[in-house]
């Protein structure tokens, strides 16, 4: 495939804007300079060549790829992970940049999708396979993978109707890009059909389910939960978590919960905003609502008088879910929304509530709704009613969790199907 001239010209024109955005979100000059080097080169030295390269845009995709990455690290394969967002890279390093994998694992930002930059990245890191997670498609990235004879697979692939419509508007870019992929491993038939309609190679597009169903709680989580339940005296508290939230979800939900939190000292709400740059904003919101709030970033704990606990940390979402009896998974009340992964709390037997805007996880959520295994609120008021219903009626929460476990069990197995396909490509690479 060859990317269209107009696409490369457009990237050249927006490069200054891209650099400005990096500078704007950087907390200091050294951070800005370091990120620019990773995005535009010259790049960090390669810790390993002939690595398995995973690209996961942000936290959700990194979490989805976690069991696959762990599988290959444990087998002794070198792994390179690239992310698009700061939170995604932080999550990658939190998961794998540890002594056990220190010589095998490297995490850097994805380079900007300009042809010469991507070419230089391939030349420096020399991966043997490229695994793109979910919907992360970049024309020059796929083009250069072909130029360097590196197989490129779209794994755990999902594509919403809205995203498919956007891709359909630029067929001169989309069709060659999809045909440049070695294989698409789709989560469901709807995704498979959408890729087919956009011009993907029919022979290399198969449904293998979602890896996310195969996720497991992190090692050591149970011990950490038991310790906090004891140290923070949470055993008798009624704990709810509103997680991966976006504006204005926190304001809507906390405003509606305020009276209940004030009337019932046993109630506590853990708030886990999706983006770290909003942590201070959410703390100020809690202050304006006159809710007694403690912060994780200050090393504070949930006290007897705590009404809101602001979990302004990275990589601890599993912990906050595990301390809860019920949760709301955010990004589903805001507009346009799209939702986030509901499987993490469900794996932990935490009753789960979401809003109506969940198109990023359409097929997964629909199956749980059909099984009456999660609750769907049409607006903030209904979400709060459902959260409180689960807190106040343990039988309701238990029934939701029982039904959710049935759905989880019948969908597991995608991880092994992914491994089987990837191993075939790795075997060809090693010949």
C-alpha positions as a Markdown table, in Angstrom:
| # | Residue | x | y | z |
|---|---|---|---|---|
| 1 | Unk | 0.0 | 0.0 | 0.0 |
| 2 | Unk | 1.0 | 3.6 | -0.5 |
| 3 | Unk | -0.5 | 6.4 | 1.6 |
| 4 | Unk | -2.2 | 9.2 | -0.4 |
| 5 | Unk | -0.2 | 12.4 | -0.9 |
| 6 | Unk | -2.9 | 14.5 | 0.7 |
| 7 | Unk | -2.7 | 12.5 | 3.9 |
| 8 | Unk | 1.0 | 13.1 | 4.3 |
| 9 | Unk | 0.7 | 16.8 | 3.4 |
| 10 | Unk | -2.1 | 17.2 | 6.0 |
| 11 | Unk | 0.2 | 15.6 | 8.7 |
| 12 | Unk | 3.0 | 18.0 | 7.8 |
| 13 | Unk | 0.7 | 21.0 | 8.2 |
| 14 | Unk | -0.7 | 19.9 | 11.5 |
| 15 | Unk | 2.7 | 19.0 | 13.0 |
| 16 | Unk | 3.2 | 22.4 | 14.7 |
| 17 | Unk | -0.3 | 22.1 | 16.3 |
| 18 | Unk | 0.6 | 18.6 | 17.5 |
| 19 | Unk | 3.8 | 19.8 | 19.1 |
| 20 | Unk | 1.9 | 22.7 | 20.7 |
| 21 | Unk | -0.6 | 20.3 | 22.3 |
| 22 | Unk | 2.3 | 18.2 | 23.7 |
| 23 | Unk | 3.8 | 21.4 | 25.2 |
| 24 | Unk | 0.5 | 22.5 | 26.6 |
| 25 | Unk | -0.1 | 19.3 | 28.6 |
| 26 | Unk | 3.5 | 18.9 | 29.7 |
| 27 | Unk | 4.2 | 19.9 | 33.3 |
| 28 | Unk | 7.7 | 21.0 | 32.7 |
| 29 | Unk | 10.1 | 21.7 | 29.8 |
| 30 | Unk | 12.1 | 18.4 | 30.2 |
| 31 | Unk | 8.9 | 16.4 | 30.0 |
| 32 | Unk | 8.0 | 18.2 | 26.8 |
| 33 | Unk | 11.4 | 17.7 | 25.2 |
| 34 | Unk | 11.4 | 14.0 | 26.2 |
| 35 | Unk | 8.0 | 13.4 | 24.7 |
| 36 | Unk | 8.9 | 15.2 | 21.5 |
| 37 | Unk | 12.0 | 13.0 | 21.0 |
| 38 | Unk | 9.8 | 9.9 | 21.3 |
| 39 | Unk | 7.1 | 11.3 | 19.0 |
| 40 | Unk | 9.4 | 12.8 | 16.3 |
| 41 | Unk | 12.9 | 11.3 | 16.9 |
| 42 | Unk | 15.7 | 10.8 | 17.3 |
| 43 | Unk | 14.3 | 7.9 | 19.4 |
| 44 | Unk | 15.5 | 6.2 | 22.6 |
| 45 | Unk | 17.9 | 3.4 | 22.0 |
| 46 | Unk | 16.2 | 0.0 | 21.5 |
| 47 | Unk | 16.5 | -2.2 | 24.5 |
| 48 | Unk | 15.9 | -5.2 | 22.2 |
| 49 | Unk | 15.4 | -5.8 | 18.5 |
| 50 | Unk | 13.2 | -8.5 | 17.0 |
| 51 | Unk | 10.6 | -7.8 | 19.7 |
| 52 | Unk | 6.9 | -8.3 | 19.7 |
| 53 | Unk | 5.5 | -4.8 | 19.2 |
| 54 | Unk | 2.1 | -4.0 | 20.8 |
| 55 | Unk | 0.5 | -0.7 | 20.2 |
| 56 | Unk | -2.2 | 0.3 | 22.6 |
| 57 | Unk | -3.6 | 3.8 | 22.5 |
| 58 | Unk | -4.4 | 4.3 | 26.1 |
| 59 | Unk | -5.3 | 2.7 | 29.5 |
| 60 | Unk | -8.2 | 0.6 | 28.2 |
| 61 | Unk | -6.3 | -0.9 | 25.3 |
| 62 | Unk | -3.3 | -1.5 | 27.5 |
| 63 | Unk | -5.4 | -3.4 | 30.0 |
| 64 | Unk | -7.0 | -5.4 | 27.2 |
| 65 | Unk | -3.6 | -6.5 | 25.9 |
| 66 | Unk | -2.2 | -7.2 | 29.4 |
| 67 | Unk | -2.7 | -11.0 | 29.4 |
| 68 | Unk | -1.2 | -11.3 | 25.9 |
| 69 | Unk | 1.8 | -9.1 | 26.9 |
| 70 | Unk | 2.3 | -11.1 | 30.1 |
| 71 | Unk | 2.1 | -14.4 | 28.2 |
| 72 | Unk | 4.9 | -13.5 | 25.8 |
| 73 | Unk | 7.1 | -11.9 | 28.5 |
| 74 | Unk | 6.8 | -15.0 | 30.6 |
| 75 | Unk | 8.0 | -17.1 | 27.6 |
| 76 | Unk | 11.1 | -14.9 | 27.4 |
| 77 | Unk | 10.1 | -12.8 | 24.3 |
| 78 | Unk | 11.2 | -9.2 | 24.1 |
| 79 | Unk | 8.2 | -6.9 | 24.1 |
| 80 | Unk | 7.9 | -3.3 | 22.9 |
| 81 | Unk | 4.8 | -1.4 | 23.9 |
| 82 | Unk | 3.9 | 2.0 | 22.4 |
| 83 | Unk | 1.0 | 4.2 | 23.6 |
| 84 | Unk | -0.5 | 7.4 | 22.3 |
| 85 | Unk | -1.5 | 8.9 | 25.7 |
| 86 | Unk | 0.4 | 9.7 | 28.8 |
| 87 | Unk | -2.0 | 7.7 | 30.9 |
| 88 | Unk | -1.6 | 4.7 | 28.6 |
| 89 | Unk | 2.2 | 4.8 | 28.9 |
| 90 | Unk | 2.0 | 5.2 | 32.7 |
| 91 | Unk | -0.2 | 2.1 | 32.8 |
| 92 | Unk | 2.2 | 0.1 | 30.6 |
| 93 | Unk | 5.1 | 0.9 | 32.8 |
| 94 | Unk | 3.1 | 0.2 | 36.0 |
| 95 | Unk | 2.2 | -3.3 | 34.7 |
| 96 | Unk | 5.5 | -4.4 | 33.2 |
| 97 | Unk | 8.5 | -2.1 | 34.0 |
| 98 | Unk | 9.6 | -4.2 | 36.9 |
| 99 | Unk | 12.6 | -6.3 | 37.8 |
| 100 | Unk | 11.1 | -9.5 | 36.5 |
| 101 | Unk | 10.9 | -8.1 | 33.0 |
| 102 | Unk | 13.5 | -5.4 | 33.1 |
| 103 | Unk | 15.6 | -6.8 | 30.2 |
| 104 | Unk | 12.7 | -7.8 | 28.0 |
| 105 | Unk | 10.2 | -4.9 | 28.2 |
| 106 | Unk | 10.3 | -1.3 | 26.8 |
| 107 | Unk | 7.6 | 1.3 | 26.6 |
| 108 | Unk | 7.8 | 4.4 | 24.5 |
| 109 | Unk | 5.3 | 6.8 | 22.8 |
| 110 | Unk | 4.0 | 5.9 | 19.3 |
| 111 | Unk | 5.8 | 8.0 | 16.8 |
| 112 | Unk | 3.9 | 10.6 | 14.8 |
| 113 | Unk | 2.4 | 9.0 | 11.6 |
| 114 | Unk | 4.7 | 10.8 | 9.2 |
| 115 | Unk | 6.3 | 8.4 | 6.7 |
| 116 | Unk | 10.0 | 9.3 | 7.4 |
| 117 | Unk | 9.5 | 9.3 | 11.1 |
| 118 | Unk | 7.8 | 5.9 | 11.1 |
| 119 | Unk | 10.4 | 4.5 | 8.8 |
| 120 | Unk | 13.2 | 5.7 | 11.2 |
| 121 | Unk | 11.3 | 4.0 | 14.1 |
| 122 | Unk | 11.1 | 0.7 | 12.3 |
| 123 | Unk | 14.8 | 0.9 | 11.4 |
| 124 | Unk | 15.8 | 1.6 | 15.0 |
| 125 | Unk | 13.6 | -0.9 | 16.8 |
| 126 | Unk | 13.4 | -3.6 | 14.2 |
| 127 | Unk | 10.3 | -5.4 | 15.5 |
| 128 | Unk | 9.4 | -8.8 | 14.2 |
| 129 | Unk | 5.6 | -8.4 | 14.4 |
| 130 | Unk | 3.2 | -5.5 | 15.0 |
| 131 | Unk | 0.1 | -6.1 | 17.1 |
| 132 | Unk | -2.4 | -3.2 | 17.0 |
| 133 | Unk | -4.9 | -3.3 | 19.8 |
| 134 | Unk | -8.6 | -2.7 | 19.1 |
| 135 | Unk | -9.1 | 0.2 | 16.7 |
| 136 | Unk | -5.7 | 1.8 | 16.5 |
| 137 | Unk | -5.1 | 2.2 | 12.7 |
| 138 | Unk | -2.4 | 4.5 | 11.3 |
| 139 | Unk | -1.9 | 4.4 | 7.5 |
| 140 | Unk | 1.9 | 5.1 | 7.4 |
| 141 | Unk | 2.5 | 2.7 | 10.3 |
| 142 | Unk | 0.8 | -0.1 | 8.4 |
| 143 | Unk | 2.5 | 0.9 | 5.2 |
| 144 | Unk | 6.0 | 0.8 | 6.7 |
| 145 | Unk | 5.3 | -2.5 | 8.4 |
| 146 | Unk | 4.8 | -3.9 | 4.9 |
| 147 | Unk | 7.9 | -2.1 | 3.6 |
| 148 | Unk | 9.9 | -3.7 | 6.4 |
| 149 | Unk | 8.2 | -7.1 | 5.9 |
| 150 | Unk | 6.8 | -7.0 | 9.5 |
| 151 | Unk | 3.4 | -8.8 | 9.8 |
| 152 | Unk | 0.7 | -6.4 | 11.2 |
| 153 | Unk | -2.3 | -7.7 | 13.0 |
| 154 | Unk | -5.3 | -5.8 | 14.4 |
| 155 | Unk | -6.0 | -7.8 | 17.5 |
| 156 | Unk | -9.1 | -7.7 | 19.8 |
| 157 | Unk | -10.5 | -5.6 | 17.0 |
| 158 | Unk | -13.6 | -3.5 | 17.5 |
| 159 | Unk | -15.3 | -1.0 | 15.3 |
| 160 | Unk | -18.4 | 0.9 | 16.2 |
| 161 | Unk | -21.0 | 2.0 | 13.6 |
| 162 | Unk | -20.0 | 5.6 | 14.2 |
| 163 | Unk | -16.3 | 4.9 | 13.6 |
| 164 | Unk | -17.1 | 2.8 | 10.5 |
| 165 | Unk | -19.1 | 5.7 | 9.1 |
| 166 | Unk | -16.1 | 8.0 | 9.6 |
| 167 | Unk | -13.7 | 5.6 | 7.9 |
| 168 | Unk | -16.1 | 5.2 | 5.0 |
| 169 | Unk | -15.8 | 8.9 | 4.2 |
| 170 | Unk | -12.1 | 8.5 | 3.1 |
| 171 | Unk | -12.1 | 5.2 | 1.1 |
| 172 | Unk | -8.8 | 6.2 | -0.7 |
| 173 | Unk | -7.1 | 6.0 | 2.7 |
| 174 | Unk | -9.2 | 3.4 | 4.5 |
| 175 | Unk | -9.3 | 0.5 | 2.0 |
| 176 | Unk | -5.5 | 0.3 | 1.2 |
| 177 | Unk | -4.8 | 0.6 | 5.0 |
| 178 | Unk | -7.1 | -2.3 | 5.9 |
| 179 | Unk | -5.8 | -4.4 | 3.0 |
| 180 | Unk | -2.3 | -3.7 | 4.3 |
| 181 | Unk | -3.0 | -5.6 | 7.5 |
| 182 | Unk | -1.9 | -9.2 | 7.7 |
| 183 | Unk | -4.9 | -10.2 | 9.7 |
| 184 | Unk | -7.9 | -8.8 | 11.7 |
| 185 | Unk | -9.0 | -10.7 | 14.8 |
| 186 | Unk | -12.5 | -9.2 | 15.5 |
| 187 | Unk | -14.3 | -9.3 | 18.8 |
| 188 | Unk | -17.7 | -9.9 | 17.2 |
| 189 | Unk | -19.5 | -10.4 | 13.9 |
| 190 | Unk | -20.8 | -6.8 | 13.7 |
| 191 | Unk | -17.2 | -5.6 | 13.8 |
| 192 | Unk | -16.1 | -8.2 | 11.2 |
| 193 | Unk | -18.8 | -7.1 | 8.9 |
| 194 | Unk | -18.0 | -3.4 | 9.3 |
| 195 | Unk | -14.4 | -4.0 | 8.4 |
| 196 | Unk | -15.4 | -6.2 | 5.4 |
| 197 | Unk | -17.7 | -3.4 | 4.2 |
| 198 | Unk | -14.8 | -0.9 | 4.4 |
| 199 | Unk | -12.7 | -3.1 | 2.1 |
| 200 | Unk | -10.7 | -5.4 | 4.4 |
| 201 | Unk | -9.4 | -8.6 | 3.0 |
| 202 | Unk | -12.2 | -11.2 | 3.6 |
| 203 | Unk | -9.7 | -14.1 | 3.9 |
| 204 | Unk | -7.8 | -12.5 | 6.8 |
| 205 | Unk | -10.7 | -11.3 | 8.9 |
| 206 | Unk | -12.0 | -13.7 | 11.6 |
| 207 | Unk | -14.1 | -13.5 | 14.8 |
| 208 | Unk | -12.3 | -14.7 | 17.9 |
| 209 | Unk | -14.1 | -12.9 | 20.7 |
| 210 | Unk | -12.7 | -10.4 | 23.1 |
| 211 | Unk | -9.6 | -10.9 | 25.2 |
| 212 | Unk | -11.1 | -8.8 | 27.9 |
| 213 | Unk | -13.3 | -11.7 | 29.0 |
| 214 | Unk | -10.1 | -13.5 | 29.9 |
| 215 | Unk | -8.8 | -10.8 | 32.3 |
| 216 | Unk | -7.9 | -11.7 | 35.9 |
| 217 | Unk | -7.4 | -9.6 | 38.9 |
| 218 | Unk | -3.8 | -8.6 | 39.5 |
| 219 | Unk | -1.6 | -10.8 | 41.7 |
| 220 | Unk | -1.6 | -9.6 | 45.3 |
| 221 | Unk | -4.9 | -7.6 | 45.0 |
| 222 | Unk | -6.7 | -9.8 | 47.5 |
| 223 | Unk | -4.1 | -9.3 | 50.2 |
| 224 | Unk | -4.1 | -5.5 | 49.5 |
| 225 | Unk | -7.9 | -5.4 | 49.8 |
| 226 | Unk | -8.0 | -7.3 | 53.1 |
| 227 | Unk | -5.4 | -5.0 | 54.5 |
| 228 | Unk | -7.3 | -1.8 | 53.6 |
| 229 | Unk | -10.6 | -3.2 | 54.7 |
| 230 | Unk | -9.0 | -3.7 | 58.1 |
| 231 | Unk | -6.8 | -0.6 | 58.3 |
| 232 | Unk | -9.5 | 1.8 | 57.0 |
| 233 | Unk | -12.3 | 0.0 | 58.9 |
| 234 | Unk | -14.4 | -0.4 | 55.8 |
| 235 | Unk | -16.0 | -3.8 | 56.6 |
| 236 | Unk | -19.2 | -2.1 | 57.9 |
| 237 | Unk | -19.2 | 0.8 | 55.4 |
| 238 | Unk | -21.3 | 1.0 | 52.3 |
| 239 | Unk | -18.8 | 1.8 | 49.5 |
| 240 | Unk | -19.6 | 2.8 | 45.9 |
| 241 | Unk | -17.1 | 3.7 | 43.3 |
| 242 | Unk | -17.7 | 6.0 | 40.3 |
| 243 | Unk | -14.9 | 5.2 | 37.9 |
| 244 | Unk | -13.3 | 6.3 | 34.7 |
| 245 | Unk | -15.5 | 9.4 | 34.9 |
| 246 | Unk | -15.5 | 12.4 | 32.5 |
| 247 | Unk | -17.0 | 15.9 | 32.8 |
| 248 | Unk | -19.8 | 16.5 | 33.8 |
| 249 | Unk | -20.4 | 13.0 | 35.3 |
| 250 | Unk | -18.8 | 13.7 | 38.7 |
| 251 | Unk | -20.7 | 16.9 | 39.2 |
| 252 | Unk | -24.0 | 15.3 | 38.2 |
| 253 | Unk | -23.6 | 12.2 | 40.4 |
| 254 | Unk | -22.0 | 13.8 | 43.5 |
| 255 | Unk | -24.7 | 16.5 | 43.5 |
| 256 | Unk | -27.4 | 13.8 | 43.5 |
| 257 | Unk | -25.5 | 11.7 | 46.1 |
| 258 | Unk | -24.8 | 14.6 | 48.4 |
| 259 | Unk | -27.9 | 14.3 | 50.6 |
| 260 | Unk | -27.5 | 10.5 | 51.0 |
| 261 | Unk | -23.8 | 10.9 | 51.9 |
| 262 | Unk | -24.7 | 13.5 | 54.5 |
| 263 | Unk | -27.6 | 11.5 | 56.0 |
| 264 | Unk | -25.7 | 8.2 | 56.2 |
| 265 | Unk | -22.3 | 8.2 | 57.8 |
| 266 | Unk | -21.8 | 4.6 | 56.6 |
| 267 | Unk | -21.8 | 5.7 | 53.0 |
| 268 | Unk | -18.7 | 6.6 | 51.1 |
| 269 | Unk | -18.1 | 7.3 | 47.4 |
| 270 | Unk | -14.8 | 6.6 | 45.8 |
| 271 | Unk | -14.3 | 8.9 | 42.7 |
| 272 | Unk | -11.7 | 7.8 | 40.0 |
| 273 | Unk | -11.6 | 10.4 | 37.2 |
| 274 | Unk | -10.4 | 9.1 | 33.9 |
| 275 | Unk | -7.8 | 11.8 | 33.2 |
| 276 | Unk | -5.2 | 12.9 | 35.8 |
| 277 | Unk | -5.3 | 16.5 | 34.6 |
| 278 | Unk | -8.8 | 16.8 | 36.1 |
| 279 | Unk | -7.8 | 15.6 | 39.6 |
| 280 | Unk | -7.6 | 19.0 | 41.1 |
| 281 | Unk | -10.8 | 20.1 | 39.4 |
| 282 | Unk | -12.7 | 17.2 | 40.9 |
| 283 | Unk | -11.3 | 18.0 | 44.4 |
| 284 | Unk | -12.4 | 21.6 | 44.0 |
| 285 | Unk | -15.9 | 20.3 | 43.0 |
| 286 | Unk | -16.1 | 18.2 | 46.2 |
| 287 | Unk | -15.1 | 21.2 | 48.2 |
| 288 | Unk | -17.7 | 23.4 | 46.6 |
| 289 | Unk | -20.3 | 20.7 | 47.4 |
| 290 | Unk | -19.0 | 20.7 | 51.0 |
| 291 | Unk | -18.4 | 17.0 | 51.0 |
| 292 | Unk | -15.7 | 15.7 | 53.4 |
| 293 | Unk | -13.0 | 14.6 | 50.9 |
| 294 | Unk | -9.7 | 12.8 | 51.3 |
| 295 | Unk | -7.1 | 12.3 | 48.5 |
| 296 | Unk | -5.0 | 9.3 | 47.6 |
| 297 | Unk | -2.3 | 11.5 | 46.1 |
| 298 | Unk | -1.7 | 13.0 | 49.6 |
| 299 | Unk | -1.4 | 9.6 | 51.2 |
| 300 | Unk | -4.7 | 10.1 | 53.0 |
| 301 | Unk | -7.0 | 7.3 | 53.9 |
| 302 | Unk | -10.8 | 6.8 | 54.2 |
| 303 | Unk | -11.7 | 8.0 | 57.7 |
| 304 | Unk | -14.9 | 7.5 | 59.7 |
| 305 | Unk | -16.1 | 11.0 | 58.5 |
| 306 | Unk | -15.0 | 10.6 | 54.9 |
| 307 | Unk | -17.9 | 11.1 | 52.4 |
| 308 | Unk | -15.8 | 11.2 | 49.2 |
| 309 | Unk | -12.4 | 9.6 | 48.5 |
| 310 | Unk | -10.7 | 11.0 | 45.5 |
| 311 | Unk | -8.6 | 8.2 | 44.0 |
| 312 | Unk | -6.2 | 10.6 | 42.2 |
| 313 | Unk | -3.6 | 8.0 | 41.4 |
| 314 | Unk | -2.7 | 5.8 | 38.4 |
| 315 | Unk | -2.9 | 2.1 | 38.1 |
| 316 | Unk | -5.1 | 1.4 | 41.1 |
| 317 | Unk | -8.5 | 1.1 | 39.5 |
| 318 | Unk | -8.8 | -2.7 | 40.4 |
| 319 | Unk | -8.2 | -1.8 | 44.0 |
| 320 | Unk | -11.1 | 0.7 | 44.2 |
| 321 | Unk | -13.5 | -1.6 | 42.5 |
| 322 | Unk | -12.5 | -4.4 | 44.9 |
| 323 | Unk | -13.3 | -2.3 | 47.9 |
| 324 | Unk | -16.8 | -1.5 | 46.6 |
| 325 | Unk | -20.2 | -3.2 | 46.7 |
| 326 | Unk | -21.4 | -1.3 | 43.6 |
| 327 | Unk | -19.8 | 0.8 | 40.9 |
| 328 | Unk | -20.6 | 3.2 | 38.0 |
| 329 | Unk | -18.4 | 2.8 | 34.9 |
| 330 | Unk | -18.1 | 6.3 | 33.5 |
| 331 | Unk | -17.8 | 7.8 | 30.0 |
| 332 | Unk | -21.3 | 6.6 | 29.5 |
| 333 | Unk | -23.4 | 9.5 | 30.8 |
| 334 | Unk | -21.4 | 12.3 | 29.1 |
| 335 | Unk | -21.8 | 13.3 | 25.5 |
| 336 | Unk | -20.8 | 11.8 | 23.1 |
| 337 | Unk | -19.5 | 9.2 | 25.6 |
| 338 | Unk | -18.7 | 5.8 | 24.4 |
| 339 | Unk | -18.1 | 4.1 | 27.8 |
| 340 | Unk | -15.3 | 2.1 | 29.3 |
| 341 | Unk | -14.5 | -1.5 | 30.2 |
| 342 | Unk | -17.2 | -3.0 | 32.4 |
| 343 | Unk | -15.5 | -6.4 | 32.8 |
| 344 | Unk | -13.0 | -5.4 | 35.5 |
| 345 | Unk | -15.6 | -4.8 | 38.2 |
| 346 | Unk | -17.7 | -7.8 | 37.0 |
| 347 | Unk | -14.7 | -10.1 | 37.3 |
| 348 | Unk | -14.5 | -8.9 | 40.9 |
| 349 | Unk | -18.2 | -9.6 | 41.6 |
| 350 | Unk | -19.0 | -5.9 | 41.9 |
| 351 | Unk | -22.5 | -4.9 | 40.9 |
| 352 | Unk | -22.2 | -2.5 | 37.9 |
| 353 | Unk | -24.2 | 0.4 | 36.6 |
| 354 | Unk | -23.6 | 2.3 | 33.4 |
| 355 | Unk | -25.2 | 5.2 | 31.4 |
| 356 | Unk | -26.7 | 5.0 | 27.9 |
| 357 | Unk | -23.7 | 6.1 | 25.8 |
| 358 | Unk | -21.6 | 2.9 | 25.6 |
| 359 | Unk | -21.0 | 2.4 | 21.9 |
| 360 | Unk | -17.3 | 1.7 | 22.4 |
| 361 | Unk | -18.3 | -1.6 | 24.1 |
| 362 | Unk | -21.6 | -2.1 | 22.3 |
| 363 | Unk | -21.6 | -5.9 | 21.8 |
| 364 | Unk | -20.1 | -6.6 | 25.3 |
| 365 | Unk | -22.6 | -4.4 | 27.2 |
| 366 | Unk | -25.6 | -5.5 | 25.2 |
| 367 | Unk | -24.9 | -9.1 | 26.2 |
| 368 | Unk | -24.8 | -8.3 | 29.8 |
| 369 | Unk | -27.9 | -6.1 | 29.6 |
| 370 | Unk | -29.8 | -8.9 | 27.8 |
| 371 | Unk | -28.8 | -11.3 | 30.6 |
| 372 | Unk | -29.9 | -8.7 | 33.2 |
| 373 | Unk | -26.4 | -8.8 | 34.6 |
| 374 | Unk | -25.8 | -5.1 | 34.8 |
| 375 | Unk | -28.0 | -2.0 | 35.3 |
| 376 | Unk | -28.5 | 0.7 | 32.7 |
| 377 | Unk | -29.5 | 4.2 | 33.8 |
| 378 | Unk | -30.8 | 6.6 | 31.2 |
| 379 | Unk | -29.6 | 9.7 | 33.1 |
| 380 | Unk | -27.7 | 10.6 | 36.2 |
| 381 | Unk | -30.7 | 10.5 | 38.5 |
| 382 | Unk | -31.5 | 6.9 | 37.4 |
| 383 | Unk | -27.9 | 5.9 | 37.8 |
| 384 | Unk | -27.9 | 7.2 | 41.4 |
| 385 | Unk | -31.1 | 5.4 | 42.1 |
| 386 | Unk | -29.6 | 2.1 | 40.8 |
| 387 | Unk | -26.3 | 2.6 | 42.8 |
| 388 | Unk | -28.3 | 3.1 | 46.0 |
| 389 | Unk | -30.6 | 0.2 | 45.2 |
| 390 | Unk | -27.6 | -2.2 | 45.0 |
| 391 | Unk | -26.1 | -0.8 | 48.2 |
| 392 | Unk | -29.3 | -1.1 | 50.1 |
| 393 | Unk | -30.5 | -4.4 | 48.6 |
| 394 | Unk | -27.6 | -6.9 | 48.8 |
| 395 | Unk | -29.9 | -9.6 | 47.2 |
| 396 | Unk | -30.2 | -7.4 | 44.0 |
| 397 | Unk | -26.4 | -7.0 | 43.8 |
| 398 | Unk | -25.9 | -10.7 | 44.4 |
| 399 | Unk | -28.3 | -11.7 | 41.6 |
| 400 | Unk | -26.6 | -9.2 | 39.2 |
| 401 | Unk | -23.2 | -10.7 | 40.0 |
| 402 | Unk | -24.4 | -14.3 | 39.6 |
| 403 | Unk | -25.9 | -13.5 | 36.2 |
| 404 | Unk | -22.7 | -11.7 | 35.2 |
| 405 | Unk | -20.5 | -14.7 | 36.1 |
| 406 | Unk | -22.6 | -16.8 | 33.7 |
| 407 | Unk | -21.9 | -14.4 | 30.8 |
| 408 | Unk | -18.2 | -14.2 | 31.7 |
| 409 | Unk | -17.8 | -17.9 | 31.7 |
| 410 | Unk | -19.4 | -18.6 | 28.3 |
| 411 | Unk | -17.3 | -15.9 | 26.6 |
| 412 | Unk | -13.8 | -16.9 | 27.8 |
| 413 | Unk | -11.3 | -18.5 | 25.5 |
| 414 | Unk | -10.4 | -15.6 | 23.2 |
| 415 | Unk | -7.0 | -15.2 | 24.7 |
| 416 | Unk | -5.9 | -18.7 | 23.6 |
| 417 | Unk | -7.3 | -18.1 | 20.1 |
| 418 | Unk | -5.3 | -14.9 | 19.8 |
| 419 | Unk | -2.2 | -16.8 | 21.0 |
| 420 | Unk | -2.7 | -19.5 | 18.4 |
| 421 | Unk | -2.9 | -17.0 | 15.5 |
| 422 | Unk | 0.0 | -14.9 | 16.7 |
| 423 | Unk | 2.2 | -17.9 | 17.3 |
| 424 | Unk | 1.9 | -18.9 | 13.6 |
| 425 | Unk | 3.2 | -15.6 | 12.5 |
| 426 | Unk | 6.0 | -15.7 | 15.1 |
| 427 | Unk | 7.0 | -19.2 | 13.8 |
| 428 | Unk | 7.2 | -17.8 | 10.3 |
| 429 | Unk | 9.3 | -14.9 | 11.5 |
| 430 | Unk | 11.8 | -17.2 | 13.2 |
| 431 | Unk | 12.3 | -19.4 | 10.1 |
